[in-house]
Each structure stands twice: as C-alpha cells, then as structure tokens.
C-alpha cells in the first residue's frame, strides 16, 4: 500500500524535466548570427565605420525635451547606479544644459536595447559583450570607455574557485559545474566559453556543466555558497566589489587570468540630434573619474 501511494503521489507531482543547457546555448548562437550586421533601416555611408549614421532628415531625430536619460549596463541596480554615477550625470547636465535623469525602468540588456532603439535612452553604457548587438540592432554609437590615470582602459576575465577548493587550474574543471553570468556578457559568458574550449579543450555540456547567475558579484557569492565549483567574472567589477566590502577576497582565489579586454562602452543613439551629440562628446572628453565613481576605483 505504501509503495502504491508513493507512485500515485509521484504521478500527480512529476519532477520537472532537466534543464537543457546546450539547447539554450544553441538558440542564443542562432540569434547572435542574425545580429552581426547593421539591421534594416540603419545606414553606414559617412564614414563607413560599421556604425549607423545620424539621419540627414531632422524629422528622424530623437525627440528630446528638457531631460536627457542615462543608464549604465542594464543589469545594474538603478538606485545604486544612479548614486555611483552622479558626478558623471552632473557633468552631462553642465555640458548639455539639460537635466539628466537615471532611467530606472531599464533593468535588463533587452530593456536597454529597446530604449536606445526607440530614442528613450540618450546616454548609456553597454557591457563589452553587448556592444556589437547594440550597434547592429539598436543604432548605438560607441563613444568612450573609462580609463584610469595611467590610461589603462581594459580588464581581464578571471576564473575563480573557493579558497579551500582542490581545483588548481582550468583543466581540473572537467566534470565540474561552472557559473557564468550571461551569454550577453563577454567575461561572464562569451570569452569564458571560448577560453575553456580553445585553451583547455573543455566543451560546455560535455566536459563540464554550466549555469547562469545574471550578475558578476552574484556569481562570486554563489561560488562561496557552494553552488558552483568555479565562476568566470570581470576583474574590474570584482575589484570594485572588494573595495565596497561586498565580498571577502579571503573566500576565493584565482586559477586563471585572461588577456585584457576593452571595458564597458558609453555611447548614444545614432538619431540623437547632432548638437546634443557634440555636447555629450564634450562632457566625456573633459570629464575625469574620481574615487566616488565606479570607474575611478
């Protein structure tokens, strides 16, 4: 009777099917292939720089009122981000003569792409991995990348393991579970997958399992909590979180550091009115990061 009841309950509440990680990866790569050139409606003639030109017809320019909207990468917490980037927003206000507000409705990369495409988001920064998609599908025009006082404007991808982990090097990840941020992320997705495959002959879903955290610092916290055997993150974000006391460096260690990559990139929609484009460029050219802004740490 007990056995019969067990199977009856199991039939009424079946376990969910296992997540097909490789299916999601294949679907993403299929979508990515369609965004490797400028989408229909964008023109690249003057000059041919693979970036959408500003429309010659003023009727096609974004409609701007008394405010300019601003965000950093769409996955950041909007309240915290608005406070951290307050100095830069004030510099944009001074240069443009318009009030600059943080567009807090942008919570994801897709939100960010849509807002740029529709002209609702006027100054923003995409993470490294999302820049090509933003350029090709949303008319994003890259302008500036933050640099430190020495002129360095790059970061590295690091593979982390728990401090007490027996894993010593990437080849030891065979048969383990690796935490990635998102497929739209460079260091937390694209570069990580390629590095493991090209340098260490480790294929996702075959030689190791993987999952997504959605955030670099969440990756570290889930590593420490034991959800993953290793995680792949951007070390500029890692260093900032360490400085803020969000994570404890003694709880994890690095087993791999990549070559440098360009960091997040600030830019504008291609159809921002030309006079505003000039003023925004002036603001970035003259601005200097300080210890209060994330890029200054």
Helices and strands as residue ranges (DSSP letters): H 2-12, H 21-33, G 58-60, E 67-71, H 78-84, H 86-96, E 99-102, H 109-117, E 123-126, G 128-130, H 131-138, E 140-144, E 154-155, E 157-162, G 170-173, E 177-180, I 186-190, H 191-198, E 209-212, H 216-224, E 230-234, H 235-244, G 249-251, E 252-257, E 261-262, E 265-269, H 274-286, G 294-296
